[in-house]
Amino acid sequence: MTVVVYMYVCRGCKRGPRRSVTGYKRRVRSEYNVDQLVALTTEFNKCQYLTEERRTQLANSLSLTESQVKIWFQNRRAKMKKKRRGYYDIASRA
């Protein structure tokens, strides 16, 4: 089995916190280091849905919150769904 790691690590905004159209501060995007991405991707390749117990274990072992792990899995499932529909193929041609 081959593990594919996508290196999308956010470096943060250099100009300080951004404000939305309404003037409220935006939440800073979560940063994942390489080890966290490898562990999350490996776990996702095993099973696309986590139990509450496994999510807690994974969050503790990676020093992330349970919400970060949950959202990462939700986003990865959405990405796979788009990929199956051919969204990325069409977008790359445009």
C-alpha positions in Angstrom: 0.0 0.0 0.0 1.3 3.4 -1.0 0.6 6.5 1.2 0.2 9.7 -0.8 0.7 12.9 1.2 -0.5 16.2 0.0 1.7 19.0 1.2 -0.9 21.8 1.8 0.4 23.5 4.9 -0.9 27.0 5.6 1.8 29.5 6.6 -0.6 32.0 8.0 -1.3 35.6 7.0 1.8 37.9 7.3 -0.3 41.1 7.5 -2.0 40.2 10.7 -5.6 39.0 11.3 -7.9 39.5 8.3 -11.3 41.0 8.7 -14.4 39.9 6.9 -16.8 42.1 5.0 -18.8 42.6 8.3 -15.6 43.7 10.1 -15.2 40.7 12.4 -11.8 39.0 12.7 -11.6 35.8 10.7 -10.4 32.5 12.4 -6.9 31.6 11.5 -6.6 28.5 9.3 -5.3 25.4 11.0 -1.7 24.3 10.2 -0.8 20.6 10.0 2.8 19.5 10.0 4.0 16.7 7.8 3.8 14.0 10.5 0.2 15.0 11.3 -0.7 14.8 7.6 0.9 11.4 7.2 -0.9 10.0 10.2 -4.3 11.5 9.2 -3.9 10.3 5.6 -2.9 6.8 6.7 -5.8 6.6 9.0 -8.2 7.8 6.3 -6.9 5.2 3.9 -7.8 2.5 6.5 -11.2 3.8 7.2 -13.0 7.0 6.1 -15.2 7.2 9.2 -13.8 7.5 12.7 -15.4 6.3 15.9 -15.5 8.8 18.8 -12.9 6.7 20.6 -10.5 6.6 17.7 -11.0 10.3 17.0 -10.0 11.0 20.6 -6.9 8.7 20.4 -5.8 10.2 17.1 -6.3 13.8 18.4 -4.3 13.2 21.5 -1.5 11.4 19.7 -1.1 14.2 17.1 -1.6 17.1 19.6 -4.8 18.3 17.7 -8.3 19.0 18.9 -11.0 16.4 18.2 -12.7 19.1 16.2 -9.7 19.5 13.9 -9.5 15.8 13.3 -13.3 15.6 12.7 -13.2 18.5 10.2 -10.1 17.1 8.4 -11.9 13.8 7.8 -15.1 15.7 6.6 -13.1 17.8 4.2 -11.2 14.7 2.9 -14.4 12.9 2.3 -15.8 15.9 0.4 -12.7 16.1 -1.7 -13.0 12.4 -2.6 -16.6 12.9 -3.5 -15.7 15.8 -5.8 -12.9 13.8 -7.3 -15.3 10.9 -8.1 -17.6 13.2 -9.9 -14.8 14.6 -12.0 -14.8 18.0 -10.5 -11.0 18.3 -10.4 -10.6 17.1 -14.0 -13.0 19.7 -15.3 -11.5 22.5 -13.1 -7.9 21.8 -14.3 -9.0 22.1 -18.0 -10.6 25.5 -17.5 
